[in-house]
Amino acid sequence: MEPLRVRIPQANHKEGLTEMDGNLTLHLANFSTLFVCMVLKFPQIFVLMRARATTGVSLNSLLLELLGFIVFMSYQMYYDYPPLTYLEYPILIAQDVIVLLLILHYNRNLKHSLIYAALFVGGWQLLTVQKWVIDLAMSLCTFISAGSKLAQLQCLWHSKDSGQVSTLTWALATYTCLARIFTTVITTGDTQVLIRFIVMSILNMWVTATVIYYKPKALKRD
């Protein structure tokens, strides 16, 4: 009597492998984004602390970026999106606060930090008061975040000096946005979120290229 042999259909086996590969890629994208964001602003923080100057770093850009991060995270939490799709934002907000304090300190405007803190905390609380408020804020989030990148570009064009701007920070920011395009398509498929990350990827690459372009000139003056 021949032993019983169980045969797995080839099609199902291939589908299973494809699904496993897809899940692995998604996990890698999520966790690599989280890891990169844990250290994303560190290069910029170290550059500012070493130079004790803020030439080329836009305060307006940072404030708009903080606002965009707060709106985006609040939207994701309000609609109960998977935590892995926005877990990096509390880390980014904390790092941006450190950069903001350094800029205010080196510009001798540290007293303004209390005003900014009150505005951001108050605005954060108002975002989720009504559904239409958070939806409206999210619809404007792409414009807010894009405005942040454009403000940084304008600052670089004006100063023509990127000596205190970290190329690595902007390059890592580009990677995280590209990774989030992939994770958004696979998980939520939210069109507003997807458009935001596409726009942010393009603008982050533009800022990175501009920082690199002005870096040699800054080095020559040193």
N, C-alpha and C positions, 0 to 999 in steps of 0.2 A: 504493500500500500504506500503510495507516494505521499510525502509530507504536504500539508496544506500550505499554500503560498498566497500571501496577501499582496496584491498588486495595486500600487497607488496610481491612479490615473495621471498621465503626464501633464495634462493641462492644469489640473488642480495643484500639482506639485510646483509647477512654474509660477502659478498665481501666488502660492504661499511664499515662495522665495522672493517674488517681486514685492509683496506686502512687507516682508521682513526687511528687505533692503530699504524700502520707503520709510519705514518706521525708524530704522537706524539712522538714515540721513536726516530725518526730522529731529531726532534726539541730538545728533551731532550739531545741527544748526542752532537748536535752542540753547544747548549747554555751552557751545563755543561763543555764542553771542553774550550769554550771561557772564562768562569768564572774561571776555574782552571788556565788557562794560564795567567790571569790577576794578579795572585798572585804566580805563579809557582816559580819564582826565589827569592821571598821575604825571605823565610827561609834561603837560601844560602847567601843572602845579609846581613841578620841580624847576621848570624854565623860569617861571615868575619869581620863585624864591631865590634862585641863583642870580638873576639879573636885577632884582629889586626895582623893576621898571615894567611898564605895561604898554610900551610902544607897539602899535599894530594890533593890540587886543581890544576888541570893541565891547564896551560895557553894554551898549544897547543890544548887541547881538546876544550877549549872555542872558540879559533879562528876558528877551523874547524867547530864547531857548528854554529857560526855566518855565515860563508860562506855557509853552507848547508841551513840555514834558508833563506838567501838572494836569493839563486838560486831557492829554492822551491817556494817562494812567487812570484818571477819574472815569473816563468813558469806558475803558476796558473793565474796570472794577464794577461799574454800574450795571453793565450788561453780563456780568458773570462770565467773562471770557476765561479760557484756561490760564492759570497764573503764570505758566512758563512763557506766555506770549507778552507779558509786560513786567515780569519780575525784576528786570534790570533797571526799571525807571526809578524806584526809590533810591537805588545806588547812584544813578546818574544825577538825581536831584541833590543828594548829599554832596557829591563831588562838585557840582556847579555852585553850591552854596560856599564851599571852601574857596573856589576860584573867585567868586564874587567878593568875599571878605578880603582876599589878597589884593584884588584890584582897588577896592575902596581904601585899604590900608596904605598901599603905595601911592595912591592919589590923594591921600590925606582927607578922605571923605568917609571915614569909618562910622561917623555918627549917623550917616544916612542908612545904615544897615537896619536900624529899628523901623524906619519908615517902610523899607522894602519888605521886611518880615511881616509887618502888619497888613500890608496890601496883599501879599501872596497868601497868607493864612486865611484872611477874610475872603479873598476870591475863591480859594479852594473850598471853603464851606458853602459858598453860594452856588457852586457848580451843580450840586446834586439836589438842590431844593425842589426843582421841578424837572420832569423828563425833557421838556422842550428846551430848557436852559442848557443841559449837557449836550443835547443834539445840536443845538445852534453853535455851542462852543466847539464841538468836534468838527462841524462844517467849516469853521474858521481856522481850525488848528493847522491845516496845511499852509494857509496864508501866513499865519503867525510864525510857524517854523521856517517857512521860506524867507520871510522877512528877516529872521535871525541870521540866516546865511548871507543874505544880500547886504545886511548891515556890516557883517564881518568883511565882506568883499570890498565894500565902500571904504571901510577903515584902512584896509591894505592898499587900495588904490590911492588914497589920500596920503598915507604915511610913506608909501613905497619902501617899507621896512617890515620884514617879518621876523626880525631877530628874536622877539619875545613870544612868537606864535609857534606852537609845537606842530611840526609836520606829522609826527607819529600819531598824535591825538586825532587829527583830521582824517588820516588814512584809516585808522581803526574805526572811526565813526562811519566812514564809507562802507567798510566791511559789514558792520552791524546792520545798516540799512538794507544792504543787498541780501543778507541772511534773512532779515525779517520779511522781505518780499516773498521768499520761498516759503517760510513758515506760515505766513498769512494765507497764501494760496492753498496750502495743504490743510490748514485747520479751520479758520473762520470764513475765508473768502470775502471778507468785508471790503467792499469797493472803496469806501472812504479811507480806510486804513491802508489799503494797497496803493492808492494814488499818492497818499502822503509819503510812503516809503520810496516810491519811484522818484518823486520830486526831490526828496531829501538825498537820495543816492546821487542824483545828477549834480545837485548844488554842493554836496560834500566833496565830490570829485573836483568840481570847479575851484572850491576854496583850497583844496590840497594842492592843486596845480599852481594856483596863485601864490601860495606860501612858498612853494619850491622856487617859483620864478623870482621872487624878491629876496630869497635867502642869500644868494651869492652877493648881492649888493650890500646886504646888512653885514656879511662877513668881511667884505672889503673895507668897510668903514671901521670895523673893529681892528 
